[in-house]
Structure formats: C-alpha cells, structure tokens
C-alpha cells in the first residue's frame, strides 16, 4: 500500500488496515469459491471495491478507481 502514497494526486494513501481488508476479502472470496488460497484474479477483482474509497485524491472517486487499477496492473502476476 506504500505505492498508493507515492502517486501525485493522492493526498492520503491506503493504510495498513486497508491492506488487511483486501487480504480478508480475498481470503473470503477464495473460501466461498472452494479454494484454500488466493489467486491473482481475486486481488484484481476486489482491489477497487475494497481500496478505492480508502484513498483521498484530487479529482474524486473515478480518479481513485483509476489509480488502484493502474497500481494493480503494474504488479506482475506470479507464473
């Protein structure tokens, strides 16, 4: 979540509690889908709903969603 604090339009990045919320949401989704592990799609699909409202940005919610999308896509998935 450190990277959310490095974006120029962000006035307040995602906190540790935000990262924990994403972790819990991904684990819950995996469990509901019968898996005992999180896959990259869980993170990609849940990052915006879990994290976007936790950012304080110049420009509003659409900017927050775009920032989260860009950051998630910039991290390579494991092979």
C-alpha positions in Angstrom: 0.0 0.0 0.0 3.1 2.2 0.1 2.8 2.8 -3.6 -0.6 4.5 -3.1 1.2 7.2 -1.2 3.7 7.8 -4.0 1.1 8.9 -6.6 1.0 12.7 -7.0 -2.8 13.0 -7.0 -3.2 11.1 -3.8 -3.4 13.1 -0.6 -3.8 10.2 1.7 -2.9 6.6 0.7 -4.3 3.2 1.7 -3.4 2.4 5.3 -2.4 -0.9 6.8 -6.0 -1.5 7.8 -6.9 -1.1 4.1 -4.3 -3.8 3.1 -5.7 -6.1 5.8 -9.2 -5.5 4.5 -8.1 -6.5 1.0 -6.4 -9.6 2.4 -9.5 -10.7 4.3 -11.8 -10.0 1.3 -9.6 -12.1 -1.0 -9.4 -15.0 1.5 -13.1 -14.9 1.9 -13.7 -15.0 -1.8 -11.3 -17.9 -2.2 -13.1 -19.8 0.5 -16.5 -19.2 -1.0 -15.2 -20.5 -4.3 -13.8 -23.6 -2.6 -10.2 -22.7 -2.7 -7.7 -22.6 0.2 -5.6 -20.0 -1.5 -5.9 -16.6 -3.1 -5.3 -16.2 -6.8 -4.4 -13.0 -8.7 -7.9 -12.7 -10.1 -9.2 -12.3 -6.5 -7.0 -9.3 -6.0 -7.7 -7.8 -9.4 -11.5 -8.1 -8.9 -11.6 -6.9 -5.3 -9.0 -4.1 -5.2 -11.3 -1.4 -6.4 -14.3 -2.1 -4.2 -12.1 -2.6 -1.2 -9.5 0.1 -1.7 -10.8 2.9 -3.8 -12.9 4.6 -1.1 -9.9 4.5 1.2 -7.9 6.9 -0.9 -8.1 10.6 -0.6 -7.4 12.0 -4.1 -7.7 15.2 -6.1 -10.4 14.5 -8.6 -13.0 12.3 -7.0 -13.9 8.6 -7.0 -13.2 8.0 -10.7 -9.6 9.1 -10.2 -9.3 6.8 -7.1 -10.5 3.8 -9.1 -8.1 4.6 -12.0 -5.2 4.8 -9.6 -6.0 1.5 -8.0 -6.4 -0.1 -11.4 -3.1 1.2 -12.6 -1.3 0.1 -9.5 -2.8 -3.4 -9.5 -1.9 -3.9 -13.2 1.6 -2.7 -12.7 2.4 -5.6 -10.4 3.2 -8.8 -12.4 1.3 -11.9 -11.5 3.3 -14.9 -10.4 4.0 -17.5 -13.1 
